[in-house]
């Protein structure tokens, strides 16, 4: 769910960065790949689709945990409930 939200935000905020934060490195890597795959599908028919995906991925900031002192403009929490 969080990867999909990150993908939508990358499209909605074309000039800003999107920070994707998860609980561990494996989860972050998996989410980044889901974003890359989703963007690839989204731009598959565009003549410059690869460049659009690359530009969006450059603005994605994956991390484990939120950096101390960070002051994001918007936070979206996507945590599954047990």
DRENDREN-604085 format. One record per residue (C-alpha): chain; x, y, z; residue number from 1. Coordinates in Angstrom, 3 decimals. Example, Ala and Ser with C-alpha at 12.3 -4.5 7.8 and 13.67 -1.06 7.14 Angstrom:
BEGIN
+----+----------+----------+----------+-----+
: ch :       c1 :       c2 :       c3 :   i :
+----+----------+----------+----------+-----+
:  A :   12.300 :   -4.500 :    7.800 :   1 :
:  A :   13.670 :   -1.060 :    7.140 :   2 :
+----+----------+----------+----------+-----+
END
This chain:
BEGIN
+----+----------+----------+----------+-----+
: ch :       c1 :       c2 :       c3 :   i :
+----+----------+----------+----------+-----+
:  A :    0.000 :    0.000 :    0.000 :   1 :
:  A :    2.769 :    2.458 :    0.887 :   2 :
:  A :    4.544 :    1.871 :   -2.431 :   3 :
:  A :    1.363 :    2.739 :   -4.315 :   4 :
:  A :    0.934 :    5.913 :   -2.293 :   5 :
:  A :    4.550 :    6.876 :   -3.020 :   6 :
:  A :    3.979 :    6.262 :   -6.740 :   7 :
:  A :    0.879 :    8.478 :   -6.768 :   8 :
:  A :    2.707 :   11.234 :   -4.869 :   9 :
:  A :    5.602 :   11.114 :   -7.348 :  10 :
:  A :    3.087 :   11.860 :  -10.094 :  11 :
:  A :    1.167 :   14.460 :   -8.107 :  12 :
:  A :    4.229 :   16.415 :   -6.937 :  13 :
:  A :    6.435 :   16.616 :  -10.039 :  14 :
:  A :    9.012 :   18.988 :   -8.536 :  15 :
:  A :    9.364 :   17.609 :   -5.016 :  16 :
:  A :   10.904 :   14.588 :   -3.393 :  17 :
:  A :    8.946 :   11.717 :   -1.873 :  18 :
:  A :   10.429 :    9.958 :    1.150 :  19 :
:  A :    9.507 :    6.291 :    1.427 :  20 :
:  A :   10.220 :    5.006 :    4.933 :  21 :
:  A :    9.856 :    1.425 :    6.115 :  22 :
:  A :   10.848 :   -0.734 :    9.083 :  23 :
:  A :   13.886 :   -2.523 :    7.587 :  24 :
:  A :   16.127 :   -2.544 :    4.527 :  25 :
:  A :   14.411 :   -5.533 :    2.902 :  26 :
:  A :   11.002 :   -3.848 :    3.130 :  27 :
:  A :   12.438 :   -0.615 :    1.700 :  28 :
:  A :   14.033 :   -2.452 :   -1.243 :  29 :
:  A :   10.795 :   -4.330 :   -1.950 :  30 :
:  A :    8.776 :   -1.096 :   -1.868 :  31 :
:  A :   11.226 :    0.669 :   -4.202 :  32 :
:  A :   10.899 :   -2.164 :   -6.710 :  33 :
:  A :    7.092 :   -1.994 :   -6.494 :  34 :
:  A :    7.244 :    1.752 :   -7.190 :  35 :
:  A :    9.632 :    1.204 :  -10.135 :  36 :
:  A :    7.383 :   -1.533 :  -11.560 :  37 :
:  A :    4.242 :    0.585 :  -11.131 :  38 :
:  A :    5.828 :    3.591 :  -12.803 :  39 :
:  A :    7.007 :    1.356 :  -15.628 :  40 :
:  A :    3.469 :    0.140 :  -16.216 :  41 :
:  A :    2.113 :    3.668 :  -15.930 :  42 :
:  A :    4.506 :    5.020 :  -18.586 :  43 :
:  A :    4.838 :    1.896 :  -20.753 :  44 :
:  A :    3.191 :    3.437 :  -23.823 :  45 :
:  A :    4.952 :    6.802 :  -23.627 :  46 :
:  A :    7.733 :    7.457 :  -26.125 :  47 :
:  A :    9.905 :    8.739 :  -23.291 :  48 :
:  A :    8.606 :    6.261 :  -20.697 :  49 :
:  A :   12.041 :    5.141 :  -19.499 :  50 :
:  A :   13.111 :    8.741 :  -18.945 :  51 :
:  A :    9.882 :    9.509 :  -17.051 :  52 :
:  A :   10.442 :    6.510 :  -14.767 :  53 :
:  A :   14.088 :    7.453 :  -14.212 :  54 :
:  A :   13.190 :   11.068 :  -13.397 :  55 :
:  A :   10.527 :    9.988 :  -10.898 :  56 :
:  A :   12.846 :    7.443 :   -9.268 :  57 :
:  A :   15.499 :   10.151 :   -8.800 :  58 :
:  A :   13.007 :   12.016 :   -6.602 :  59 :
:  A :   12.227 :    8.950 :   -4.461 :  60 :
:  A :   14.111 :    8.984 :   -1.155 :  61 :
:  A :   13.970 :    5.498 :    0.419 :  62 :
:  A :   15.067 :    5.090 :    4.039 :  63 :
:  A :   14.804 :    2.928 :    7.116 :  64 :
:  A :   13.237 :    5.148 :    9.769 :  65 :
:  A :   12.774 :    8.901 :    9.765 :  66 :
:  A :   15.915 :   10.993 :   10.125 :  67 :
:  A :   16.191 :   12.991 :   13.352 :  68 :
:  A :   15.239 :   16.607 :   12.764 :  69 :
:  A :   13.284 :   15.855 :    9.596 :  70 :
:  A :   10.431 :   18.271 :    8.941 :  71 :
:  A :    8.297 :   16.848 :    6.127 :  72 :
:  A :    5.506 :   18.969 :    4.660 :  73 :
:  A :    3.170 :   15.951 :    4.615 :  74 :
:  A :    3.230 :   12.520 :    6.245 :  75 :
:  A :    1.060 :    9.642 :    5.052 :  76 :
:  A :    1.019 :    6.590 :    7.276 :  77 :
:  A :    0.279 :    3.245 :    5.637 :  78 :
:  A :    0.615 :    0.596 :    8.334 :  79 :
:  A :   -1.403 :   -2.618 :    8.201 :  80 :
:  A :   -3.300 :   -3.282 :   11.390 :  81 :
:  A :   -3.008 :   -6.708 :   13.001 :  82 :
+----+----------+----------+----------+-----+
END
